[in-house]
Amino acid sequence: MRRFTNKVAFVTGASRGIGNSIAERFASEGAKVALVSNNEEELDQAEQRCNELGYEVLPLVVDVSNADQVEHAVERTVAEWGRVDILANNAGIAWEEDFLELKDDNWRKMLDVNLNGMFYTAQRISRQMVKQGGGVIINMASTNGIVGEAKYAHYNASKGGIVLLTKTMALELGKYNIRVNSVCPGYIQTPMSEAIDDPEFVEQYIRMKIPLGKVGKPSDVAGVFAFLASGDAAFITGTEIIVDGGQLAF
Ligand SMILES: NC(=O)c1ccc[n+]([C@@H]2O[C@H](COP(=O)([O-])OP(=O)(O)OC[C@H]3O[C@@H](n4cnc5c(N)ncnc54)[C@H](O)[C@@H]3O)[C@@H](O)[C@H]2O)c1
């Protein structure tokens, strides 16, 4: 399938993990893709892989928690390709911390990247989409944006914020032909989750919590982003899709 020929996608957190899979999925279906990440070394590797596959990409080193850098990256993309049809607003961070010990700086850091960064990117891209007559925005939330998990107060708050940011954007932007949805993955195997949990914990987690009996792959989430960006989702806006192997069915 090549559903995104002549489309331009802007993917944040594209240097590895789920964002990298999303970027490659859009590119494999014909999109030109701005690869956005704060990690220059990983971004170089991601660009190289895309070049080898013959994909058209534009690597942009950006800290999404810096509004000026985000704005500049959107301008660069529009200068290069004239428009942005799809935003995969995916960049994020996570770590465990007890609520009673959670430092103010750590709380702020989490919200700065996961929620403020998502807002800066979504708003700047939305302004471009209004000018060009429409587009599709997909914000990366989490099952932690729907139900709580101990030791993740800062992360859960950021992801819950994204779910409602998404709904509000959908309410205000529908009249500009912009659809906005969020995706809520459960446990997906990526460098982020590998850094937090040891294999023994993961085994137990799967057994106790995931009806499908396995963790997800980045491509399981990338396919849902591609669906939401496609014409098959033309009447879907203001909602969230849970991609969790059945975990929240309990
Ligand atoms: N892995 C999971 O189980 C899981 C589950 C639910 C939701 N998520 C969400 O999916 C998204 C991707 O997670 P992942 O597991 O692929 O993580 P990851 O750590 O493997 O990748 C994160 C990406 O975001 C980029 N990034 C981080 N901070 C940034 C910043 N300030 N500016 C620009 N880029 C930045 C990193 O460079 C990297 O490319 C995150 O928003 C995460 O919260 C992940």
The ligand as an ORCA input file, in Angstrom:
! r2SCAN-3c Opt
* xyz 0 1
  N       7.355      2.020     24.983
  C       6.171      1.961     25.564
  O       5.810      0.955     26.218
  C       5.211      3.118     25.440
  C       3.892      2.930     25.898
  C       2.994      3.985     25.794
  C       3.382      5.185     25.254
  N       4.670      5.346     24.841
  C       5.017      6.659     24.282
  O       5.504      6.519     22.965
  C       6.446      7.556     22.684
  C       7.727      6.931     22.167
  O       8.235      6.071     23.173
  P       9.378      4.993     22.897
  O       9.115      3.845     23.771
  O       9.563      4.814     21.424
  O      10.613      5.824     23.531
  P      12.165      5.879     23.135
  O      12.854      6.428     24.330
  O      12.619      4.605     22.581
  O      12.174      7.006     21.990
  C      11.840      8.333     22.313
  C      12.170      9.253     21.164
  O      11.823     10.588     21.563
  C      12.965     11.428     21.395
  N      12.941     12.503     22.399
  C      12.969     12.391     23.751
  N      12.974     13.607     24.314
  C      12.935     14.506     23.297
  C      12.936     15.927     23.219
  N      12.987     16.689     24.327
  N      12.890     16.517     22.004
  C      12.850     15.771     20.870
  N      12.859     14.424     20.884
  C      12.898     13.810     22.073
  C      14.171     10.512     21.563
  O      15.321     11.066     20.985
  C      13.669      9.275     20.831
  O      13.812      9.457     19.444
  C       6.605      8.338     23.979
  O       5.774      9.488     23.940
  C       6.125      7.368     25.043
  O       5.648      8.016     26.193
  C       5.573      4.347     24.909
*
